[in-house]
Amino acid sequence: MAMTAFAQQSDNYRSLLRNRNVKITETNLPIVFINVGGRMILRDGYILGQMKILHNGDGQTNYGDTVAHPGQHIDYEGYIALRYRGNSSFDQSDKKPMAFRTLETNVLPDYGGAKKKVSLLGMAKDNKWGLIAPWADEAMFRDVLSFELARPWMDWVPSARMCEVILDGTYYGVYVLCERVSKGKHRLDLDDPTTDDNGNIVADWHVSVDHGYDPYFASKYHPWQSLDGQQVATWYTIKYEYGDPDDDEFWQLPQGTRQALTSEVERMEASFRAQNWQDPDEGYRKHVDPMSFIDYMLATELSMNIDGYRLSTHLYKHSQARAEREGIDPRWKLTLWDFNIAWGNANYYDGDRTDRWQYMLNVNFTWDDCPVPFYWYRLLQDDDYVSAMKQRWQQYRQANHSDERLMATIDSLAALLTTAGAATRNEQAWGIFTKSYIWPLPYYAHSYADAVGHLKDWVAQRLRFLDKHLLPPRIIETEPVDIANGFNEDIVAESLPANQFTTTAIDGSERTFYSALLRGSGGLPGDRLITSANEQVHYQLAAYTANNALTMKSPGSTGTLVLAQPLQTSELFVLATSGNGASRLEVQLNYTDGSTVAAGDFDVRDWSVRQPEGDEAVTALGNIRRDNNSYSSDNHYCLFDFSVPVDEERILKSVTFTSTNWAYASVMALSRLVDDGYAHIEGIRRPTPAPQHIYGVDGSRQNELRRGLNIVRSRDGSVRKVLKR
């Protein structure tokens, strides 16, 4: 006897709702009611459903009880074709993403039914829609954030609206109803393939670089595993999946359409391999829009989207004939999709780090069979492209990517989910913040506010990294900070034997630094004065004859550097290095008023650097073994520095560092900012602003910091947790 499978059950890839009795009394978000009559929602085919979207307008209250509150505005009511969608977002999530098409009648298109173009929640008319299901994204708006930031810059990115979904009477939490990356007058605006008078295919195209799920076609060119193309991964291919036209449409299109699409992609790729690839008229610029590629690259790098370039990367173009007829650009462009595990939200491929480039994935992780296409590396060999990208980033930072406006965007998206309790209801239904494992989270927030705060901390650090590499060098004034106490190890040998003139090693191989007074080549300066190569920050190392580093070798190990003289500054610089891999340090600022502020997590690269990335503070250092006094054969060891924003309205007395991973971290010096060379550029590298409002943990307004945990909202909209002892 056949058993009924209900869409709300936890088997046959259904959700694992913790609480099936959550109800919406009132909300500021649209309410999406879906009814499938208990039928199983499929992943590989559409089922018939009904949808009603209740939305009384932005800023208005929507009531879940439509009987008690009649007369509410129905944004849409009708039939839909519904299915599950997604790859990892489906396989690794309890809350499943969905796709749907709006219909004229209760007949599916597979059975002759007609699709119906409608406007949903103010978005332009179409019949193809998505319901993104935030799961690993604890803030629940990473996709929306990416779209909103890119909208002023790119020709088209999807529009999206956060909503709450009720499926067959059961509350399923916060979703994002959004446009799909697809053909449509108000989307990619692609014409169907036809033939001209000579029988040639005339078409607009849309493909995506992705996993290569059948059907797909492979590139002729293998990915590079070096920026200069000297290393090629011949065992991997770049895979293009069909977008528009889709694979099942080719049979009804003019003969040769599939081959015409493949040839168009091949011409684009070949232009990057040609001898004249940089020629402004006949090189790659003839085939791709460089600014579209720049905008895609900046969106990918800002968010450290580990899927960027290689997965869910949508390219589209219009035909030359149409371009001549309508005066539009016929070159390949890109749009955005799939940022749920971006913005520091992945625990693999450096996805949670703020000091890495996503485009370097092929170099840093050579084993992934979905690598970055070679042409992204080729673009970075073009000085004009790189220069244009740096100019574009400065434009971003003076507009909606300024510190103030970007943080305000995050706060406004978070407010949509907290104002009327949507985030709370989602947590009641799913218990996200109580789960011990969610793929691929690198950080498990304990509350929604914590999830948003962690995201903002990550973004602030990522902005500083990109600014350092993409903006003109700051001309800043700094001065070394004297340390009264806190250094716990001597890691610089000033004489032999090394084990008697040091107390510990930098890494597990008994290696440590030495002074130039002991050996000139590769030695740390005899006067102990360091000026960083990247921003000319001035540091003063501690005496080589005593403890000269705060060294931490295991997760949870900690130490505090006490300043010889408490000081005020807007930015503190930290000189450090790491052995046995990269280190991650939590930094806590301790002020004279008794307050402590968690300033964020900071990454320190491994000291052994054979391919400098340009952000090293000191290069070409050597080392000496403590066990046998032998020197390194070549000098490729480094020091690094990072900057920490400080509240310049308060007086800093000490800094606490805590290691969070298994590596040997060594903090060697501090310096403070005296004058910020970016002060004249609006929105860039602003100091931590003075508090505007102070709240207790219960949400009550306070006039001053009180003993215990305080929530401080600054004038730029950012929120910090401040502990006063």
C-alpha positions as CSV (number, residue, x, y, z in Angstrom):
1,M,0.0,0.0,0.0
2,A,1.4,3.4,-1.0
3,M,2.3,5.8,1.7
4,T,1.6,9.5,1.5
5,A,4.7,11.7,1.6
6,F,4.1,15.2,3.1
7,A,6.2,18.2,2.2
8,Q,6.6,19.1,5.9
9,Q,8.0,15.7,6.9
10,S,11.8,15.3,7.6
11,D,12.4,12.4,5.2
12,N,12.6,12.5,1.4
13,Y,14.8,15.6,1.7
14,R,12.4,17.6,3.8
15,S,13.1,20.1,6.5
16,L,13.9,19.3,10.1
17,L,11.7,21.9,11.7
18,R,12.3,22.1,15.4
19,N,9.0,23.7,16.1
20,R,6.0,23.2,13.7
21,N,3.7,25.4,15.8
22,V,5.2,28.9,15.2
23,K,2.6,31.4,14.2
24,I,2.8,34.9,12.6
25,T,0.6,37.3,14.5
26,E,1.9,40.4,12.7
27,T,5.0,41.1,10.6
28,N,6.6,43.9,8.6
29,L,7.6,41.4,5.9
30,P,5.4,40.0,3.1
31,I,3.8,36.7,4.0
32,V,4.0,34.0,1.3
33,F,1.4,31.3,1.6
34,I,2.1,28.1,-0.5
35,N,-0.3,25.2,-0.7
36,V,0.7,21.9,-2.3
37,G,-2.0,19.8,-0.6
38,G,0.6,17.7,1.2
39,R,2.2,16.5,-2.0
40,M,6.0,15.9,-2.1
41,I,7.9,18.8,-3.6
42,L,10.4,17.4,-6.2
43,R,13.9,18.4,-7.0
44,D,13.9,17.3,-10.6
45,G,10.5,18.4,-11.7
46,Y,7.7,20.8,-11.0
47,I,4.5,20.0,-9.0
48,L,1.3,22.2,-9.0
49,G,0.8,24.5,-6.1
50,Q,-1.1,27.6,-5.2
51,M,0.5,30.8,-3.9
52,K,-0.9,33.9,-2.1
53,I,1.4,36.8,-1.2
54,L,0.1,39.1,1.4
55,H,1.8,42.5,1.5
56,N,0.2,45.8,2.7
57,G,3.1,47.9,1.6
58,D,6.6,48.7,2.8
59,G,6.6,49.8,6.4
60,Q,3.1,48.5,6.9
61,T,2.0,45.6,9.2
62,N,0.9,42.3,7.7
63,Y,-1.3,40.0,9.7
64,G,-1.0,36.2,9.6
65,D,-4.7,35.7,10.5
66,T,-6.5,36.7,7.4
67,V,-9.9,35.9,8.9
68,A,-9.4,38.3,11.8
69,H,-7.9,40.9,9.5
70,P,-9.8,40.9,6.2
71,G,-9.2,43.4,3.5
72,Q,-5.4,43.1,3.4
73,H,-3.6,43.7,0.2
74,I,-3.0,40.6,-1.8
75,D,0.1,41.1,-4.0
76,Y,-0.4,37.9,-5.9
77,E,-2.8,35.0,-5.7
78,G,-2.8,32.1,-8.2
79,Y,-1.3,28.8,-9.4
80,I,2.4,28.1,-9.5
81,A,4.7,25.3,-10.8
82,L,7.0,24.5,-7.8
83,R,10.1,22.5,-7.3
84,Y,13.2,22.4,-5.0
85,R,16.4,23.9,-6.4
86,G,20.1,24.4,-5.5
87,N,23.2,22.3,-5.1
88,S,25.0,22.6,-1.8
89,S,22.4,25.1,-0.7
90,F,19.9,22.1,-1.0
91,D,22.1,19.2,0.0
92,Q,23.6,20.8,3.1
93,S,20.5,22.6,4.4
94,D,17.4,21.6,6.3
95,K,15.5,24.6,5.0
96,K,15.3,24.0,1.2
97,P,15.5,26.6,-1.5
98,M,12.7,26.5,-4.1
99,A,12.0,27.7,-7.6
100,F,8.5,28.5,-9.0
101,R,6.8,29.7,-12.2
102,T,3.6,31.6,-12.1
103,L,0.8,30.0,-14.2
104,E,-2.3,31.1,-16.1
105,T,-4.3,28.1,-14.9
106,N,-4.1,25.0,-12.8
107,V,-2.3,23.1,-15.6
108,L,1.4,22.6,-15.5
109,P,3.4,23.7,-18.6
110,D,4.5,20.0,-19.1
111,Y,0.8,19.3,-19.8
112,G,0.1,22.3,-22.0
113,G,-0.5,24.9,-19.3
114,A,0.6,28.5,-20.0
115,K,3.0,30.4,-17.8
116,K,2.0,33.9,-16.7
117,K,4.2,36.9,-16.2
118,V,3.4,38.8,-13.1
119,S,4.9,41.5,-10.9
120,L,5.7,40.3,-7.4
121,L,6.4,42.7,-4.5
122,G,7.2,45.5,-6.8
123,M,9.6,43.5,-9.0
124,A,9.3,43.6,-12.7
125,K,6.9,41.2,-14.5
126,D,8.2,37.7,-15.2
127,N,7.1,34.1,-14.7
128,K,10.4,32.6,-13.3
129,W,11.1,33.2,-9.6
130,G,13.2,31.9,-6.8
131,L,12.8,31.4,-3.0
132,I,16.3,31.5,-1.5
133,A,16.3,29.7,1.9
134,P,18.9,31.2,4.3
135,W,20.4,28.4,6.3
136,A,24.1,28.6,6.7
137,D,23.7,32.4,6.4
138,E,22.8,33.2,10.0
139,A,22.3,36.8,9.2
140,M,19.9,35.7,6.4
141,F,20.6,38.5,4.0
142,R,24.1,37.9,2.4
143,D,22.5,37.4,-1.0
144,V,20.4,40.5,-0.7
145,L,23.4,42.6,0.6
146,S,25.5,41.5,-2.5
147,F,22.7,42.4,-4.9
148,E,22.0,45.8,-3.3
149,L,25.7,46.9,-3.2
150,A,26.2,45.9,-6.9
151,R,23.0,47.4,-8.2
152,P,24.3,50.9,-9.0
153,W,27.3,49.5,-10.8
154,M,26.3,46.5,-12.9
155,D,23.9,46.5,-15.8
156,W,21.6,44.1,-14.1
157,V,21.5,42.1,-10.9
158,P,18.5,40.3,-9.4
159,S,16.0,42.1,-7.2
160,A,15.1,40.4,-4.0
161,R,12.7,40.8,-1.1
162,M,12.9,39.1,2.3
163,C,9.6,37.4,3.3
164,E,8.2,34.8,5.6
165,V,6.9,31.5,4.2
166,I,4.0,29.3,5.3
167,L,3.8,26.0,3.5
168,D,0.6,23.9,3.9
169,G,-0.2,25.8,7.0
170,T,3.2,25.3,8.6
171,Y,5.6,28.2,9.3
172,Y,8.9,27.7,7.4
173,G,10.7,30.9,8.4
174,V,12.5,33.7,6.5
175,Y,13.0,33.3,2.8
176,V,14.2,35.6,0.1
177,L,11.8,35.9,-2.9
178,C,14.0,37.0,-5.8
179,E,14.3,37.3,-9.6
180,R,16.2,34.4,-11.3
181,V,19.1,35.0,-13.5
182,S,17.2,34.3,-16.7
183,K,15.9,35.6,-20.0
184,G,13.3,38.3,-19.7
185,K,12.5,41.8,-20.9
186,H,13.3,43.2,-17.4
187,R,16.1,40.7,-16.7
188,L,18.9,39.7,-19.1
189,D,16.6,40.9,-22.0
190,L,17.8,38.2,-24.4
191,D,16.3,37.6,-27.9
192,D,15.6,34.1,-29.0
193,P,18.0,32.6,-31.6
194,T,17.0,33.1,-35.3
195,T,18.8,33.0,-38.6
196,D,19.7,35.9,-41.0
197,D,19.2,36.0,-44.7
198,N,22.4,34.0,-45.2
199,G,21.3,31.2,-42.8
200,N,23.6,32.3,-40.0
201,I,22.5,32.0,-36.4
202,V,21.7,35.3,-34.8
203,A,21.3,35.0,-31.0
204,D,21.7,36.4,-27.6
205,W,23.4,34.0,-25.1
206,H,23.5,33.2,-21.4
207,V,25.8,30.5,-19.9
208,S,27.2,29.9,-16.4
209,V,30.5,28.5,-15.3
210,D,29.5,25.9,-12.8
211,H,29.9,22.3,-11.6
212,G,29.2,20.8,-15.0
213,Y,26.1,18.9,-14.2
214,D,24.8,17.4,-17.4
215,P,24.4,18.8,-19.9
216,Y,27.3,21.1,-20.3
217,F,30.2,21.9,-22.6
218,A,33.9,22.1,-21.7
219,S,36.4,24.9,-22.5
220,K,39.2,24.1,-24.8
221,Y,41.5,25.8,-22.4
222,H,42.6,24.4,-19.1
223,P,42.8,26.5,-15.9
224,W,46.1,28.1,-14.8
225,Q,47.7,27.3,-11.5
226,S,50.0,30.3,-11.6
227,L,49.2,33.9,-12.3
228,D,51.6,34.0,-15.3
229,G,50.2,30.8,-16.9
230,Q,53.4,28.9,-16.5
231,Q,51.5,26.1,-14.6
232,V,48.5,24.6,-16.3
233,A,46.2,22.0,-14.7
234,T,45.6,19.8,-17.8
235,W,43.6,17.3,-15.7
236,Y,40.8,19.9,-15.1
237,T,38.4,21.6,-17.4
238,I,36.2,24.7,-17.2
239,K,32.6,23.7,-17.5
240,Y,29.8,25.9,-19.0
241,E,26.2,25.0,-18.3
242,Y,23.5,26.2,-20.6
243,G,21.4,29.1,-19.4
244,D,19.5,30.7,-22.3
245,P,18.7,28.8,-24.4
246,D,18.4,25.9,-22.0
247,D,19.5,22.5,-23.1
248,D,15.9,21.2,-23.6
249,E,15.2,24.1,-26.0
250,F,17.8,23.4,-28.7
251,W,15.6,20.8,-30.5
252,Q,13.0,23.5,-31.4
253,L,15.6,26.2,-32.4
254,P,17.4,26.6,-35.7
255,Q,19.8,23.8,-36.6
256,G,23.3,24.6,-35.4
257,T,22.2,26.8,-32.5
258,R,24.1,24.8,-29.9
259,Q,27.3,24.9,-31.9
260,A,26.9,28.6,-32.5
261,L,26.7,29.2,-28.7
262,T,29.8,27.0,-28.1
263,S,31.7,28.9,-30.8
264,E,30.8,32.3,-29.3
265,V,32.3,31.2,-25.9
266,E,35.4,29.8,-27.7
267,R,36.0,33.1,-29.5
268,M,35.8,34.9,-26.2
269,E,38.3,32.6,-24.6
270,A,40.6,32.5,-27.6
271,S,40.9,36.3,-27.5
272,F,42.7,36.0,-24.1
273,R,45.2,33.6,-25.6
274,A,46.0,35.5,-28.8
275,Q,49.3,37.3,-29.4
276,N,47.4,40.6,-29.6
277,W,45.3,39.9,-26.5
278,Q,45.8,43.4,-25.2
279,D,45.0,45.2,-28.4
280,P,42.2,47.6,-27.6
281,D,40.4,46.9,-30.8
282,E,41.1,43.3,-31.7
283,G,42.1,41.8,-28.3
284,Y,40.0,40.6,-25.5
285,R,38.2,44.0,-25.1
286,K,36.5,43.2,-28.4
287,H,34.7,40.3,-26.8
288,V,34.2,41.2,-23.1
289,D,33.2,44.3,-21.3
290,P,36.1,45.0,-18.9
291,M,34.1,47.1,-16.5
292,S,31.5,44.4,-16.1
293,F,34.3,41.9,-15.3
294,I,35.8,44.5,-12.9
295,D,32.4,44.9,-11.1
296,Y,32.0,41.2,-10.8
297,M,35.5,40.8,-9.5
298,L,35.1,43.5,-6.9
299,A,31.8,42.0,-5.7
300,T,33.5,38.6,-5.5
301,E,36.6,39.8,-3.7
302,L,34.8,42.1,-1.2
303,S,32.6,39.2,-0.1
304,M,35.4,36.6,-0.4
305,N,32.9,34.4,-2.3
306,I,34.7,31.1,-2.4
307,D,32.3,30.0,-5.3
308,G,33.2,33.2,-7.2
309,Y,34.6,32.9,-10.8
310,R,34.2,29.1,-10.8
311,L,30.6,28.3,-9.7
312,S,27.3,30.1,-10.3
313,T,29.1,32.6,-12.5
314,H,26.6,33.9,-15.1
315,L,27.8,35.4,-18.4
316,Y,25.5,36.8,-21.1
317,K,25.8,38.8,-24.3
318,H,23.7,40.3,-27.1
319,S,24.2,39.6,-30.8
320,Q,26.3,41.9,-33.0
321,A,23.3,42.4,-35.3
322,R,21.1,43.5,-32.4
323,A,23.8,45.7,-31.0
324,E,24.1,47.5,-34.4
325,R,20.3,47.8,-34.6
326,E,19.7,49.0,-31.1
327,G,22.9,50.7,-30.1
328,I,23.7,48.3,-27.3
329,D,26.9,46.6,-26.2
330,P,27.4,43.1,-27.8
331,R,30.2,42.0,-25.5
332,W,30.1,39.4,-22.7
333,K,29.0,40.7,-19.3
334,L,28.4,39.2,-15.9
335,T,25.8,39.4,-13.2
336,L,25.6,38.0,-9.6
337,W,24.2,35.0,-8.0
338,D,24.7,32.8,-4.9
339,F,26.4,34.6,-2.0
340,N,25.0,32.6,0.9
341,I,28.4,31.2,1.9
342,A,30.3,34.4,1.1
343,W,31.1,37.3,3.4
344,G,33.4,35.3,5.6
345,N,30.9,32.4,5.9
346,A,32.8,29.3,4.8
347,N,35.3,27.3,6.8
348,Y,37.3,26.0,3.8
349,Y,39.3,27.5,1.0
350,D,40.2,30.5,3.3
351,G,36.5,31.6,3.0
352,D,36.5,33.2,6.5
353,R,39.8,35.0,6.1
354,T,40.0,38.7,5.4
355,D,43.5,38.8,4.0
356,R,43.2,36.5,1.0
357,W,42.2,36.9,-2.7
358,Q,39.6,34.5,-4.0
359,Y,41.0,34.6,-7.5
360,M,44.1,32.8,-6.1
361,L,42.1,29.6,-5.4
362,N,43.9,27.7,-8.2
363,V,47.3,28.6,-6.7
364,N,46.4,28.0,-3.1
365,F,44.1,24.9,-3.5
366,T,45.3,23.0,-6.5
367,W,43.0,20.0,-6.1
368,D,39.5,21.4,-6.7
369,D,38.0,20.2,-9.9
370,C,36.0,23.4,-10.3
371,P,38.8,25.9,-10.7
372,V,38.9,29.6,-11.6
373,P,38.9,30.0,-15.4
374,F,42.3,31.1,-16.8
375,Y,41.1,34.4,-18.2
376,W,40.7,35.9,-14.8
377,Y,44.5,35.5,-14.3
378,R,45.1,36.9,-17.8
379,L,43.1,40.0,-16.9
380,L,45.4,40.7,-14.0
381,Q,48.4,40.7,-16.3
382,D,46.9,43.7,-18.0
383,D,48.1,46.9,-16.2
384,D,45.2,48.9,-17.7
385,Y,42.7,46.5,-16.3
386,V,44.2,46.6,-12.9
387,S,44.4,50.4,-13.0
388,A,40.8,50.6,-14.0
389,M,39.8,48.2,-11.2
390,K,41.6,50.4,-8.6
391,Q,39.9,53.5,-9.9
392,R,36.6,51.7,-9.7
393,W,37.2,50.7,-6.1
394,Q,37.8,54.2,-5.1
395,Q,34.5,55.2,-6.8
396,Y,32.8,52.4,-4.8
397,R,34.3,53.6,-1.5
398,Q,33.2,57.2,-2.1
399,A,29.6,56.0,-2.8
400,N,27.6,53.1,-1.4
401,H,30.6,51.1,-0.3
402,S,31.8,53.8,2.1
403,D,32.2,52.6,5.7
404,E,29.1,54.5,6.8
405,R,26.8,53.6,4.0
406,L,27.8,49.9,3.8
407,M,27.3,49.4,7.5
408,A,24.0,51.3,7.3
409,T,22.9,48.9,4.6
410,I,23.7,45.9,6.8
411,D,21.9,47.5,9.7
412,S,18.8,48.3,7.6
413,L,18.6,44.7,6.3
414,A,19.0,43.4,9.9
415,A,16.3,45.8,11.1
416,L,13.8,44.3,8.6
417,L,14.3,40.9,10.2
418,T,14.2,42.2,13.8
419,T,11.6,45.0,13.9
420,A,8.6,42.8,14.0
421,G,10.2,39.5,15.1
422,A,10.9,37.6,11.8
423,A,14.4,36.6,13.0
424,T,12.9,35.4,16.3
425,R,10.3,33.4,14.6
426,N,12.8,31.8,12.3
427,E,14.9,30.8,15.3
428,Q,11.9,29.4,17.0
429,A,11.2,27.2,14.0
430,W,14.7,26.1,13.2
431,G,16.9,26.6,16.3
432,I,19.8,27.7,14.2
433,F,21.7,29.2,17.2
434,T,21.4,26.0,19.2
435,K,22.8,23.7,16.5
436,S,26.3,22.2,17.0
437,Y,27.0,21.8,13.3
438,I,25.9,23.6,10.2
439,W,27.9,23.3,7.0
440,P,30.1,25.2,6.4
441,L,30.0,27.7,9.2
442,P,33.4,29.0,10.5
443,Y,31.7,30.9,13.3
444,Y,28.6,29.9,15.3
445,A,26.7,32.9,16.6
446,H,24.8,32.7,19.8
447,S,22.1,35.1,18.7
448,Y,20.9,37.0,15.7
449,A,22.6,40.2,17.0
450,D,25.8,38.3,17.4
451,A,25.6,37.0,13.8
452,V,25.1,40.5,12.4
453,G,27.9,41.9,14.6
454,H,30.3,39.2,13.5
455,L,29.4,40.0,9.9
456,K,30.1,43.7,10.4
457,D,33.4,43.0,12.1
458,W,34.5,40.8,9.2
459,V,33.4,43.4,6.6
460,A,35.4,46.1,8.4
461,Q,38.5,44.1,8.2
462,R,37.9,43.1,4.6
463,L,37.5,46.7,3.6
464,R,40.9,47.5,5.2
465,F,42.5,44.7,3.2
466,L,41.1,45.8,-0.1
467,D,41.9,49.5,0.6
468,K,45.5,48.6,1.3
469,H,45.8,46.8,-2.1
470,L,43.5,48.8,-4.3
471,L,43.6,52.4,-3.1
472,P,46.6,54.7,-3.5
473,P,49.1,54.2,-0.6
474,R,48.2,56.2,2.4
475,I,50.7,58.8,3.4
476,I,50.3,58.4,7.1
477,E,52.2,59.5,10.2
478,T,52.7,56.9,12.9
479,E,54.9,56.5,16.0
480,P,56.0,53.4,17.9
481,V,54.2,52.4,21.1
482,D,56.4,51.6,24.1
483,I,55.4,48.4,25.9
484,A,55.7,48.3,29.7
485,N,55.2,44.6,30.0
486,G,53.6,41.6,28.4
487,F,56.3,40.1,26.2
488,N,56.8,36.5,27.3
489,E,59.5,35.1,25.0
490,D,62.8,36.0,23.5
491,I,62.7,35.0,19.8
492,V,65.7,37.0,18.5
493,A,69.2,35.6,18.9
494,E,71.8,38.3,19.4
495,S,74.7,35.9,20.1
496,L,75.6,32.2,20.0
497,P,74.7,29.6,21.0
498,A,71.2,30.5,19.9
499,N,69.4,28.4,22.5
500,Q,71.1,30.4,25.3
501,F,70.2,33.8,23.8
502,T,66.5,32.9,22.9
503,T,63.8,31.2,24.9
504,T,61.6,29.7,22.2
505,A,61.3,29.1,18.5
506,I,59.0,30.7,15.9
507,D,57.9,27.3,14.6
508,G,58.1,23.6,15.4
509,S,61.5,23.2,13.7
510,E,63.4,25.1,16.4
511,R,63.9,28.1,14.1
512,T,64.0,31.7,15.3
513,F,65.1,35.1,14.2
514,Y,68.6,36.6,14.7
515,S,70.0,40.1,14.9
516,A,71.9,41.8,12.1
517,L,74.6,42.3,14.8
518,L,75.1,38.5,14.7
519,R,74.8,38.1,11.0
520,G,74.0,40.9,8.5
521,S,72.3,38.9,5.8
522,G,68.7,38.2,6.9
523,G,69.0,39.7,10.3
524,L,66.7,42.0,12.2
525,P,68.1,45.6,12.4
526,G,70.6,46.3,15.1
527,D,68.9,49.5,16.1
528,R,65.6,47.5,16.3
529,L,63.7,50.1,14.2
530,I,61.3,48.7,11.6
531,T,59.4,50.6,8.9
532,S,56.8,48.4,7.2
533,A,57.1,48.2,3.4
534,N,53.5,48.6,2.6
535,E,52.4,51.6,4.6
536,Q,55.6,52.9,6.1
537,V,54.4,52.3,9.6
538,H,57.2,52.8,12.3
539,Y,57.8,50.2,14.9
540,Q,60.4,49.8,17.7
541,L,61.3,46.2,18.5
542,A,62.0,45.3,22.2
543,A,65.5,44.7,23.2
544,Y,67.0,41.5,21.8
545,T,68.6,40.8,25.2
546,A,65.3,40.2,26.9
547,N,61.8,39.0,26.1
548,N,60.8,40.7,22.8
549,A,57.6,39.0,21.7
550,L,54.2,37.9,23.0
551,T,54.1,34.3,21.7
552,M,51.0,32.1,21.7
553,K,51.2,28.5,20.5
554,S,47.8,26.9,21.0
555,P,44.1,27.8,20.8
556,G,43.1,29.8,23.8
557,S,46.5,30.9,24.8
558,T,46.5,34.6,25.5
559,G,48.5,37.6,26.7
560,T,48.2,41.3,27.3
561,L,50.6,44.0,26.2
562,V,50.5,46.9,28.7
563,L,51.3,50.3,27.2
564,A,54.1,52.2,29.0
565,Q,51.9,55.3,28.5
566,P,48.1,55.2,27.9
567,L,47.3,56.9,24.6
568,Q,44.5,58.0,22.3
569,T,44.4,57.1,18.6
570,S,42.0,56.0,15.9
571,E,44.1,53.1,14.7
572,L,46.6,50.8,16.2
573,F,49.1,48.8,14.2
574,V,50.3,45.4,15.2
575,L,53.6,43.8,13.9
576,A,53.5,40.1,14.1
577,T,54.5,36.8,12.5
578,S,53.4,33.1,12.6
579,G,55.0,29.7,12.3
580,N,53.5,26.3,11.7
581,G,50.9,27.9,9.5
582,A,48.8,31.0,9.7
583,S,47.6,32.3,13.0
584,R,44.3,33.9,13.9
585,L,44.2,36.3,16.8
586,E,41.3,37.8,18.7
587,V,42.1,41.4,19.7
588,Q,40.6,43.0,22.8
589,L,41.2,46.7,23.5
590,N,41.3,47.7,27.2
591,Y,40.6,51.4,28.1
592,T,41.3,53.4,31.2
593,D,37.6,53.8,31.9
594,G,37.4,50.1,32.7
595,S,35.7,49.1,29.4
596,T,37.0,46.4,27.1
597,V,36.1,46.1,23.4
598,A,36.4,43.1,21.2
599,A,38.0,44.6,18.1
600,G,37.7,41.5,16.0
601,D,39.7,38.5,14.6
602,F,42.9,39.1,12.6
603,D,44.9,36.8,10.5
604,V,48.7,36.6,10.5
605,R,50.3,34.7,7.7
606,D,53.0,32.0,8.0
607,W,56.4,33.6,8.0
608,S,57.8,31.4,5.2
609,V,56.8,33.4,2.0
610,R,58.3,32.3,-1.3
611,Q,55.8,34.3,-3.4
612,P,55.3,37.7,-1.8
613,E,51.8,39.2,-2.1
614,G,52.8,42.8,-1.6
615,D,51.4,43.3,1.8
616,E,54.3,42.0,3.8
617,A,55.7,44.4,6.4
618,V,59.3,43.0,6.3
619,T,60.7,40.5,3.8
620,A,64.0,38.7,3.1
621,L,64.6,37.7,6.8
622,G,66.5,34.6,7.7
623,N,66.4,32.3,10.7
624,I,68.7,30.3,12.9
625,R,68.1,26.9,14.5
626,R,68.2,26.9,18.2
627,D,69.4,23.3,18.4
628,N,72.5,23.5,16.1
629,N,73.0,27.2,15.3
630,S,72.6,26.6,11.5
631,Y,71.2,29.4,9.4
632,S,68.5,29.2,6.8
633,S,69.9,28.6,3.3
634,D,67.8,31.4,1.8
635,N,66.1,34.4,3.3
636,H,62.4,34.3,2.5
637,Y,60.9,34.8,6.0
638,C,58.6,37.7,6.8
639,L,56.9,39.9,9.4
640,F,53.4,41.2,8.8
641,D,51.3,43.9,10.2
642,F,47.6,44.7,10.6
643,S,45.6,47.6,11.9
644,V,42.9,47.7,14.6
645,P,40.3,50.5,14.8
646,V,40.4,52.2,18.1
647,D,37.8,54.6,19.8
648,E,39.8,57.8,19.8
649,E,37.4,59.3,22.3
650,R,38.8,57.0,25.0
651,I,42.2,56.3,26.4
652,L,43.8,52.9,25.6
653,K,45.9,51.3,28.3
654,S,46.5,47.7,27.0
655,V,45.8,45.2,24.3
656,T,44.9,41.6,24.9
657,F,45.6,38.9,22.2
658,T,44.1,35.4,22.2
659,S,45.1,32.7,19.7
660,T,42.2,30.7,18.2
661,N,44.1,28.0,16.3
662,W,47.1,25.7,16.3
663,A,49.9,27.9,15.1
664,Y,52.8,29.8,16.7
665,A,51.8,33.5,16.8
666,S,54.3,36.1,17.8
667,V,53.3,39.7,18.4
668,M,56.5,41.9,18.3
669,A,55.6,45.6,18.3
670,L,52.8,48.1,18.3
671,S,52.5,51.5,16.6
672,R,49.8,54.2,16.6
673,L,48.3,56.4,13.9
674,V,49.0,60.1,14.3
675,D,47.6,61.3,10.9
676,D,45.4,59.4,8.5
677,G,46.3,60.0,4.9
678,Y,42.8,59.0,3.7
679,A,41.0,61.5,5.8
680,H,40.3,63.6,2.7
681,I,38.5,60.7,1.0
682,E,35.0,60.5,2.2
683,G,34.0,57.1,3.8
684,I,37.4,55.5,3.7
685,R,39.3,54.3,6.7
686,R,37.4,56.3,9.2
687,P,38.3,55.9,12.8
688,T,35.9,54.1,15.1
689,P,33.2,56.8,15.8
690,A,32.2,58.1,19.1
691,P,29.1,56.5,20.7
692,Q,25.7,57.9,19.8
693,H,23.6,55.7,22.0
694,I,24.4,53.2,24.7
695,Y,22.0,50.3,25.7
696,G,22.0,47.6,28.3
697,V,21.6,44.0,27.3
698,D,17.9,44.3,28.0
699,G,17.6,47.1,25.4
700,S,17.2,49.9,27.9
701,R,18.8,53.3,27.0
702,Q,21.7,54.4,29.1
703,N,23.5,57.7,29.5
704,E,27.0,56.2,30.1
705,L,28.8,52.9,30.1
706,R,27.8,50.7,33.1
707,R,29.5,47.8,34.7
708,G,29.0,44.6,32.7
709,L,28.0,44.3,29.0
710,N,26.9,47.4,27.1
711,I,25.7,47.7,23.5
712,V,27.1,50.8,21.8
713,R,25.6,52.1,18.6
714,S,27.8,54.7,16.9
715,R,27.0,57.6,14.6
716,D,27.7,55.6,11.5
717,G,25.2,52.9,12.5
718,S,27.7,50.3,13.6
719,V,27.1,48.4,16.8
720,R,29.8,47.2,19.3
721,K,29.7,45.1,22.4
722,V,31.6,46.9,25.2
723,L,32.4,45.2,28.6
724,K,33.1,47.5,31.5
725,R,34.6,45.9,34.5
